Amino acid sequence: MPIFRRDKALEKILSVYLICFLGWIGWVYSCEAFLSQVQPTHIQNRLDLTLNLLLSTGIHEWLVNQPSLCYLLDILFLTHPLILLASVRLPNFARITWVVVAFNLCYALLGSCYTLLSIQLWIGWFFIPLLFTTRDEKSTGLSIEGMRYAFLLIFLSAGLWKIRAGGIFDTHVMSGVLITQHATELALSPDNLHTQFIAWMIKQPLISYTLYFLGTMIELSFFVGLFTKKWDRLLSWGLIFFIIMDILLMRINYAAWLAFVPIILEAKKVHHTANSTPRTEQ
């Protein structure tokens, strides 16, 4: 197995990150969900300590009727991968990446409260840049391993919530979810090919529930990853399948989650390198 190297690992992670990011911002643009497109006028608050701390600064009021500032924030968010790229080749540049992490978190919180995009859709854009704040093999390796476990827990918790909420025990749950998610589309575009497919899925609760159950099992399977990296490649394929089905069925873009795939795979190299390092006699 290849030896873990900071620059090579971060290059692989960044390449997938960029592909996912470009696909995601194209989707956000089509949804007219950038701050400059929304032109903030009101917010959707929620039980989120981090969001409420940000709102306590009054920035949400400051952005109202400030289109130039909204454009500036959009541009800074869209160009942040340049900072990540610089930190790969220039480890001392990594300190500046902390600014990227803080900015992306604030931007994600604002984006999630001004639009209907859940904060879950932004996770990768403020979590993954944390890896680029490291400056050597050891700290980068530990960060990759730690982020792998963090994502496993995030994805696993989604499956556990389906059990806690009881959805996994209701064979009509997915039909209800599809009705709620696509209510506008079903009412205004009944002749659309995708709408007809969704309508058919709603009328086939057993088939839609089977997909819901399969998705839950994929989420719960990440429990295995907490104890071994042996099945990481299989878990990664499960994650990719889950995200693709979410886009097709729910029209929800979890590209920010897809960007975690190389992190899951690179963590195995970290483990192998650590175990293969020879120990010196005392």
N, C-alpha and C positions, 0 to 999 in steps of 0.2 A: 504494500500500500504506500502511496506517495507520502513523503514527509511534509508536515504542515509548515507553511511559510505565510507570514502575515500578508505580504504584498499580493501573493498569488491567491490566497483565500479571499481577501477583500476585493480583488479584481473580479473574481467569479461572482461574488455576492452582488457587487455593484452592477455588473452587466445584466443580471436578471432583474435587479432593482430598477434599472433604467427602462428595460423593456416593459415591465409591469407598470411603471410610472407613466410612461408615454401612452400606453393603452388606457390607463385610468383617467388621465387628464383629458383625453379625447372624449371619453364617456361623460365626464363632469361638464365639459364644454357643451356637449349635446343636450345635457340636462339643464343648462343655463344656471349652474350652481356655483360659479366663481363669484367672489365678492363684487367684482366690477359688473357682473351680469345681474346679480341679485339687487344691487343698490340698497343696502341695509336700511330698513325702516323700523322693524320690530324683531324681537327675539323669541325663541322658544326655550324657556328655562327648564331645568330638570334637576333631579336630586344627584348632583355631581359636585363634590367639594372643589375640585380643581377648576371647573367652569365658574362656579360662584366666586371663587377667589379672583379669577380674571375679571369677571363682571364688576367686582367691587372697585376696580380701578377706574371704572366709567368709560372704558374704551369703546363699549358698544354704543354709547351715546355720542362719542366723539366721531365715530365712523358715519353716523347718519348725515346725509347730504354732503359727504366728502368723497366724491367719485375719484378724484386724483389719488387720494390715499389708498382707496380700494384697489386701483390699478397698480400702485406701487407694491402693495402687499402681495397681489397676485404674481407680479413679476419676480419678486424675491422668492416666493414659494416655487415657482416654475424653474428657477435657475439654481436652486440649492444643490442639485447633484454635482455642479461644478466644484463646489467646496469639498464634497465627498471625494471626488476624483483627485483633487489636489492633495488631500490628506493621505491617500494611498501611497503616493510617491514621495511625499514630504511629511514624515511622521511628526515633525515639530509643528506642522500646520494643523495637527489634530486638535489642538486647544481651541481653535476657532470653531471647530465642529460642534462644540457645546452650544454655541450661539444658534447654529442650525437646529439642533435638537429643541432648544427652548422656543425658537421662532415657529418651527413646524407644529409643536404642541399647541401654542397659542392660536395659530392659523387654523388648525384642525378643530379646536374648541369653538372658534368663531364660526367656521364653516358649518359645523354641526348644529349650531343654535340659530343661524340665519336661514338654513335650508332644511330639507327633509332628509338629508344624508346623515345617517347615524354615525356616531363617533367610532363605532366598530370598523367602519369602512376606511378610516384614516390611520389605524393602528400602526401599520408598517412604516408610514412616512415619518413618524416621530420616534419609533422604537429602534428600527434598523440603523439609523444614523448614529446611534450610541456606539456601535461597533467601531466607527471611524474616529472616535475620540481616543482610542488606544494607540500606543506608540511602539510596542514591541511584541514579539511572538507570544510571550507568556500572558500578558494582559489581554491580547486579542483572542487567544485561545480560550481563556477563562470567560471572556465576554460572549464568545460564540456559544460555548456550552451553556452558560447561564441563560442566554436568549432562547436557545433551543428548549430548555425546560420551561421557560416562561410561556412560550407559544404553545407547547404541549398542554399546559394547564389551561390556557385561554380556550383552546379548541375543545379540550375535554370538558370544560365547564359548560359549554354550549349543549353538549349531550346530556350532562347531568341535569341541566335546567329543564330539558324536555321531559325527563323523568319526574322531576320535582313538580312541574306544572301539570303533569298528567297527560300531555299531548301524545306520548308514546302509547298510551292505553286507549286512545280514541281513534277508531278506524276512519272517521270522517274529518279528522283534524286538518289534513292537507287540503281537502276540498274547500274548507272554510278559509284557510290561509290564502288560497288562490283567489277566492272571491274578494277578500279584503284587499289583497295586493293589486288586483287588476280590475277593480270596480269601475274606474273611469274608462279604461280601455274596453271593457265589456259593454259599457253603456254607449260610448261614442263611436267605437270602431268594431262593430260586431262582424263585419265582413273581412277584417284583417286576418291573414293566414295564422299569425301567432295567436290572435284572439280566439279563433276557431279551435286551435289546438288546446288552449287553456280551458275553453268551454267544454271540450270533450273530456279533458282530465278531471274537471269538476264533476262531470256526470259519471265518472268511473272512480268512485272513492277507493275501491280496493287497489287499483293500480297506483293512484296518487299516494295512498297510504304506504304502499310498498316502497316507493321512492323515499318517503319521509322516514320510514323505518330504516332503510338502507343508509340514509344520511346520518341518522342518529347512531347507528352501529359504527360508522366510519369515525364519528366524533369520539365515541366511547373507546374505540380501539387505540386511541392515542395514549390511553392509560399504560399500555405495554411499553411505550417509549420512555416512561419514567424509570424503568428498571433495566432496559437493555437498548442498545443501538442496533441490534442485529436486524430489526425489521424496519429500520428508518427509510430505506428505499421504497418499501411497500407502503408505508404510511404516507410518504410523499406522493405516490401515485393516487392514493386514496384522497388526499387533500386536493390534488389537481382535478380529479373526477368530481368531487364535491363542489368545487368552485365553478366548473363548467356547467353542471346541472343547475346551480343557483342562478347563473346568468340566463340559461335557456328557460327555466321555469319561472323564476322570480324577477328577472331583469334587474338583479342586484349584482354589482361589480365588486367582488372581493379580491381584486388584483393586489391590494396591499397585503393580503394574507398569502397570496401566491409567492410573493417576494421572500417569504421565509423558507421556501423549499431548499435553496442552496445552503442556508444556515443549518438546517437539519442534517444535510448530507456532509457538510464540512466538519461538523462536530465529531464525526467518526474519525476523521484524520487527526483531530486534536487528541482524542483518546488514544489512538494508536501510537502517535509520536511520543506522548507522555510515558506510555508503558514501555516503549522501546528504547528510551534514553538510558544509556549505561550508567550504573552507579559506581562511584569511585570508592575505593577502600579507605577506611578511616585509619 
